[in-house]
Amino acid sequence: MKKISFSTSENLRKIKKGDTLIEVVGYVDQIFPAREVSGNKNVFKFIINNADGIRIQINVWDKEIHRIEPLIILNEIIHIDGCRAKEGNDYTKSQFKEYELVIENNTIVNNLGIFELEDQFDVSELKLVKISEISNYYENNKLPKFFKVQGYIKTVFAVKRKL
C-alpha cells in the first residue's frame, strides 16, 4: 500500500477552537459507542491518531451519526474534510485536550485504507530496546515513539483492547 501522509503534529497544533472547514487525515485509534446525553441528544465519539503522538477526539451528533458511524472502522485511515473545532473539556477522551473536532452536516469522510505500521516507515530502522532498559529510556524522556523490544517475559498477558 502506498504511504499516506497523515496530518502533521505541527498543523494539528495550529488548529484553534472555533476554526471551521478543518481537514485532517489519521487512523481510527479508538471508538466509543453512540449514546444518549443531555436528555434527547445522541453522540458518537471516536479518536483519530496521526501516528506521531497526537490523538484527537471526534464527535458526531444526532442525525449525522447514521451517516458517519458505518465509515468508522478501527485502524482504518480516514480523511475528514469540513469539520469544526470546539474547546476540549474534562470529558475529552484523548490525551490531546486543546480541542475536539465536530462532524457537521457538510463534513465529508473518506476511508483511505487500513493503517499498517510497516507502510508508514521502514520497520528495519526501528531502534532496538531491551526490556530491562525501557524504564531508563522512559525516565529520561528518550523512549522512541516506535521501537523494537528484545527480552523475555515470564508472565501471561491479559487482553485489554483488541485492535
C-alpha positions in Angstrom: 0.0 0.0 0.0 1.2 3.5 -0.8 2.3 5.6 2.1 -0.4 8.1 3.1 0.5 11.5 4.5 -1.2 12.0 7.9 -1.9 15.4 9.3 1.3 16.7 10.8 1.6 17.4 14.6 2.6 20.9 13.7 -0.5 21.5 11.7 -2.8 19.9 14.2 -1.4 22.1 17.0 -2.2 25.2 14.9 -5.9 24.4 15.0 -7.9 26.6 17.4 -11.3 26.3 18.9 -13.9 27.9 16.6 -11.9 27.0 13.4 -14.2 25.6 10.7 -13.7 23.7 7.5 -10.8 21.8 9.0 -9.2 18.9 7.1 -7.4 16.0 8.9 -6.0 12.7 8.0 -5.3 10.0 10.5 -6.2 6.4 11.5 -9.1 5.4 13.8 -7.4 4.6 17.1 -10.4 4.1 19.4 -14.2 4.0 19.0 -16.9 4.8 21.7 -20.4 3.6 21.0 -23.2 6.1 20.3 -25.0 7.0 23.5 -27.7 9.4 24.7 -26.6 12.5 26.6 -28.4 15.6 27.9 -31.9 14.1 27.6 -32.7 13.6 23.9 -29.3 14.2 22.2 -27.1 11.4 21.0 -23.3 11.4 20.4 -20.9 9.1 18.8 -17.2 9.6 19.6 -14.0 8.2 18.1 -10.3 9.1 18.3 -8.0 9.6 15.3 -4.3 9.3 15.6 -1.7 10.9 13.3 0.9 8.2 14.0 3.1 10.9 15.5 1.7 11.1 19.1 -1.4 13.3 18.5 -4.8 11.6 19.3 -7.9 13.8 18.7 -11.4 13.1 19.8 -14.1 13.4 17.0 -17.7 14.0 18.0 -20.7 13.1 15.8 -24.1 14.4 16.9 -27.7 13.2 16.3 -28.7 12.9 12.6 -25.1 12.7 11.5 -24.4 9.5 13.4 -26.3 7.3 10.9 -24.3 8.8 8.1 -20.8 8.6 9.7 -20.8 5.6 12.1 -20.6 2.9 9.3 -17.5 4.6 7.9 -15.6 4.5 11.2 -13.6 1.3 11.5 -10.8 0.6 13.9 -7.3 1.1 12.3 -8.9 2.5 9.1 -7.2 5.6 7.7 -9.7 8.3 7.2 -9.7 11.7 5.6 -12.1 14.2 7.3 -12.9 17.3 5.3 -15.0 20.2 6.7 -15.2 19.6 10.4 -15.2 22.2 13.2 -13.0 22.6 16.3 -14.6 23.1 19.7 -12.9 23.6 23.1 -11.9 20.3 24.8 -13.0 19.7 28.3 -12.6 17.2 31.2 -14.7 14.6 29.3 -12.4 14.7 26.3 -11.3 11.1 25.8 -8.0 11.7 24.1 -4.8 13.0 25.8 -5.0 16.0 23.4 -7.3 18.4 25.4 -6.8 21.6 23.4 -9.9 20.9 21.2 -12.3 18.3 19.9 -13.4 18.1 16.3 -17.1 18.0 15.4 -18.6 16.5 12.3 -21.0 18.8 10.6 -23.7 18.1 8.0 -21.4 19.2 5.2 -18.4 17.2 6.5 -17.0 14.6 4.1 -15.4 11.4 5.5 -13.4 9.1 3.2 -11.8 5.8 4.0 -8.3 5.6 2.6 -7.3 2.0 3.6 -6.1 0.1 6.7 -3.3 1.5 8.8 -0.3 -0.7 8.7 2.7 0.4 10.7 5.0 -1.1 8.2 3.6 1.2 5.5 4.5 4.3 7.4 8.2 3.7 7.8 10.9 1.1 7.4 10.5 -1.3 10.3 14.1 -2.5 9.9 15.2 1.0 11.0 13.5 0.9 14.4 15.6 1.3 17.5 16.1 -2.0 19.4 15.4 -1.5 23.1 15.9 -4.2 25.7 13.0 -4.8 28.1 15.4 -4.3 31.0 16.3 -0.8 29.7 12.8 0.5 28.9 12.4 2.3 32.2 15.7 4.1 31.8 14.6 5.4 28.4 11.2 6.4 29.7 12.6 8.2 32.8 15.0 10.2 30.6 12.2 11.0 28.1 14.2 9.2 25.4 11.8 6.4 24.6 11.1 6.5 20.8 7.5 6.6 19.6 8.1 3.3 17.8 10.7 0.7 18.7 11.5 -3.0 18.7 11.7 -4.8 22.0 14.1 -7.5 22.9 13.8 -9.7 26.0 12.0 -12.5 27.8 8.6 -12.3 29.5 7.6 -14.8 32.2 4.0 -13.6 32.8 0.8 -14.1 31.0 -0.7 -11.0 29.3 -4.3 -10.1 29.6 -6.0 -8.5 26.5 -7.4 -5.1 27.4 -8.3 -3.9 23.9 -8.4 -5.8 20.7 -7.0 -4.0 17.6 
